[in-house]
Amino acid sequence: MGKTYRKAPTDKSKKRKKRIWKKFQIRNALKEVVHDYEDEKKMSELSDEYLQADS
């Protein structure tokens, strides 16, 4: 009985994994930017409310 060898990964699968990982990273970066923007927006709304309350 002969040895069984693992199938060598092809370049195609490496490219696919790289593409999926890249999409994942970009999606997370965009989520982070949107989250930061929303936080800034909330903070500016809060500061506007405090300014109006002081007047």
Buried (B, 14 or more C-beta within 10 A) or exposed (E): EEEEEEEEEEEEEEEEEEEEEEEEEEEEEEEEEEEEEEEEEEEEEEEEEEEEEEE
